């Protein structure tokens, strides 16, 4: 992802924006904050974070299946994604 961030930074003109929609995941019942790891890479590259818009997920087709699984396995569903708006200064 760092290569992607560097390439975006290279081709984007100063003052322009870049948006990334990222969701998080779970591994071995543990929450993995992928979105924040991606945000960290973009900030390290030189982008400034203009906004972090949290998008709630509705009507997810897999939700019915995962509702029962989450109750059985004792974990909460991840029902949001992050829309990061970066600006090249």
Phi and psi restraints in degrees (value plus and minus 20) as a CYANA .aco file:
   2 UNK   PHI     -84.9   -44.9
   2 UNK   PSI     -57.3   -17.3
   3 UNK   PHI     -83.1   -43.1
   3 UNK   PSI     -60.1   -20.1
   4 UNK   PHI     -83.3   -43.3
   4 UNK   PSI     -66.1   -26.1
   5 UNK   PHI     -81.3   -41.3
   5 UNK   PSI     -62.8   -22.8
   6 UNK   PHI     -84.7   -44.7
   6 UNK   PSI     -59.0   -19.0
   7 UNK   PHI     -89.2   -49.2
   7 UNK   PSI     -61.4   -21.4
   8 UNK   PHI     -78.2   -38.2
   8 UNK   PSI     -64.3   -24.3
   9 UNK   PHI     -84.5   -44.5
   9 UNK   PSI     -57.8   -17.8
  10 UNK   PHI     -86.9   -46.9
  10 UNK   PSI     -63.8   -23.8
  11 UNK   PHI    -107.1   -67.1
  11 UNK   PSI     -38.8     1.2
  12 UNK   PHI     -99.9   -59.9
  12 UNK   PSI     117.9   157.9
  13 UNK   PHI     -97.3   -57.3
  13 UNK   PSI     130.1   170.1
  14 UNK   PHI     -76.6   -36.6
  14 UNK   PSI     117.4   157.4
  15 UNK   PHI      69.3   109.3
  15 UNK   PSI     -29.9    10.1
  16 UNK   PHI    -109.8   -69.8
  16 UNK   PSI     148.6   188.6
  17 UNK   PHI    -135.3   -95.3
  17 UNK   PSI     137.0   177.0
  18 UNK   PHI    -157.6  -117.6
  18 UNK   PSI     114.5   154.5
  19 UNK   PHI    -141.0  -101.0
  19 UNK   PSI     117.6   157.6
  20 UNK   PHI    -150.3  -110.3
  20 UNK   PSI     106.1   146.1
  21 UNK   PHI    -121.6   -81.6
  21 UNK   PSI      99.3   139.3
  22 UNK   PHI    -152.9  -112.9
  22 UNK   PSI     121.7   161.7
  23 UNK   PHI    -133.4   -93.4
  23 UNK   PSI     145.2   185.2
  24 UNK   PHI    -121.6   -81.6
  24 UNK   PSI     154.8   194.8
  25 UNK   PHI    -166.3  -126.3
  25 UNK   PSI    -199.7  -159.7
  26 UNK   PHI    -145.0  -105.0
  26 UNK   PSI     125.5   165.5
  27 UNK   PHI    -157.0  -117.0
  27 UNK   PSI     103.5   143.5
  28 UNK   PHI      34.8    74.8
  28 UNK   PSI      23.5    63.5
  29 UNK   PHI      46.8    86.8
  29 UNK   PSI     -11.5    28.5
  30 UNK   PHI    -128.2   -88.2
  30 UNK   PSI     118.0   158.0
  31 UNK   PHI     -89.1   -49.1
  31 UNK   PSI     109.3   149.3
  32 UNK   PHI    -133.8   -93.8
  32 UNK   PSI      87.6   127.6
  33 UNK   PHI     -99.2   -59.2
  33 UNK   PSI      49.2    89.2
  34 UNK   PHI     -78.9   -38.9
  34 UNK   PSI     -59.6   -19.6
  35 UNK   PHI     -79.1   -39.1
  35 UNK   PSI     -64.5   -24.5
  36 UNK   PHI     -91.5   -51.5
  36 UNK   PSI     -49.9    -9.9
  37 UNK   PHI     -87.1   -47.1
  37 UNK   PSI     -59.4   -19.4
  38 UNK   PHI     -86.8   -46.8
  38 UNK   PSI     -64.1   -24.1
  39 UNK   PHI     -77.9   -37.9
  39 UNK   PSI     -62.6   -22.6
  40 UNK   PHI     -79.3   -39.3
  40 UNK   PSI     -60.9   -20.9
  41 UNK   PHI     -84.6   -44.6
  41 UNK   PSI     -62.9   -22.9
  42 UNK   PHI     -86.7   -46.7
  42 UNK   PSI     -59.8   -19.8
  43 UNK   PHI     -86.0   -46.0
  43 UNK   PSI     -59.8   -19.8
  44 UNK   PHI     -83.2   -43.2
  44 UNK   PSI     -52.3   -12.3
  45 UNK   PHI     -91.3   -51.3
  45 UNK   PSI     -45.8    -5.8
  46 UNK   PHI     109.7   149.7
  46 UNK   PSI     -26.2    13.8
  47 UNK   PHI     -89.6   -49.6
  47 UNK   PSI     133.9   173.9
  48 UNK   PHI    -127.9   -87.9
  48 UNK   PSI     119.8   159.8
  49 UNK   PHI    -103.9   -63.9
  49 UNK   PSI      92.9   132.9
  50 UNK   PHI    -102.6   -62.6
  50 UNK   PSI     -66.7   -26.7
  51 UNK   PHI    -167.9  -127.9
  51 UNK   PSI     132.5   172.5
  52 UNK   PHI    -145.2  -105.2
  52 UNK   PSI      80.7   120.7
  53 UNK   PHI    -116.9   -76.9
  53 UNK   PSI     105.0   145.0
  54 UNK   PHI    -114.6   -74.6
  54 UNK   PSI      98.7   138.7
  55 UNK   PHI    -121.2   -81.2
  55 UNK   PSI      98.8   138.8
  56 UNK   PHI     -98.5   -58.5
  56 UNK   PSI     120.5   160.5
  57 UNK   PHI    -116.7   -76.7
  57 UNK   PSI     107.0   147.0
  58 UNK   PHI    -137.3   -97.3
  58 UNK   PSI     135.5   175.5
  59 UNK   PHI      33.4    73.4
  59 UNK   PSI      21.5    61.5
  60 UNK   PHI     -93.2   -53.2
  60 UNK   PSI     105.0   145.0
  61 UNK   PHI     -81.8   -41.8
  61 UNK   PSI     -52.6   -12.6
  62 UNK   PHI    -103.1   -63.1
  62 UNK   PSI     -27.0    13.0
  63 UNK   PHI     -78.1   -38.1
  63 UNK   PSI     -64.3   -24.3
  64 UNK   PHI     -75.7   -35.7
  64 UNK   PSI     -65.5   -25.5
  65 UNK   PHI     -83.5   -43.5
  65 UNK   PSI     -66.1   -26.1
  66 UNK   PHI     -96.5   -56.5
  66 UNK   PSI     -41.7    -1.7
  67 UNK   PHI     -80.1   -40.1
  67 UNK   PSI     -68.5   -28.5
  68 UNK   PHI     -87.8   -47.8
  68 UNK   PSI     -61.1   -21.1
  69 UNK   PHI     -81.3   -41.3
  69 UNK   PSI     -61.7   -21.7
  70 UNK   PHI     -86.4   -46.4
  70 UNK   PSI     -56.1   -16.1
  71 UNK   PHI     -87.9   -47.9
  71 UNK   PSI     -62.9   -22.9
  72 UNK   PHI     -85.3   -45.3
  72 UNK   PSI     -60.5   -20.5
  73 UNK   PHI    -113.2   -73.2
  73 UNK   PSI     -21.9    18.1
  74 UNK   PHI      41.9    81.9
  74 UNK   PSI      34.6    74.6
  75 UNK   PHI    -161.3  -121.3
  75 UNK   PSI     136.0   176.0
  76 UNK   PHI    -109.2   -69.2
  76 UNK   PSI     128.4   168.4
  77 UNK   PHI     -95.0   -55.0
  77 UNK   PSI     127.4   167.4
  78 UNK   PHI    -112.7   -72.7
  78 UNK   PSI      90.5   130.5
  79 UNK   PHI    -135.6   -95.6
  79 UNK   PSI      13.5    53.5
  80 UNK   PHI    -172.4  -132.4
  80 UNK   PSI     142.5   182.5
  81 UNK   PHI    -155.4  -115.4
  81 UNK   PSI     140.8   180.8
  82 UNK   PHI    -128.0   -88.0
  82 UNK   PSI     111.2   151.2
  83 UNK   PHI    -126.7   -86.7
  83 UNK   PSI      83.0   123.0
  84 UNK   PHI    -109.8   -69.8
  84 UNK   PSI     109.1   149.1
  85 UNK   PHI    -130.0   -90.0
  85 UNK   PSI      93.1   133.1
  86 UNK   PHI    -126.1   -86.1
  86 UNK   PSI     131.8   171.8
  87 UNK   PHI    -148.5  -108.5
  87 UNK   PSI     117.2   157.2
  88 UNK   PHI    -109.7   -69.7
  88 UNK   PSI     100.3   140.3
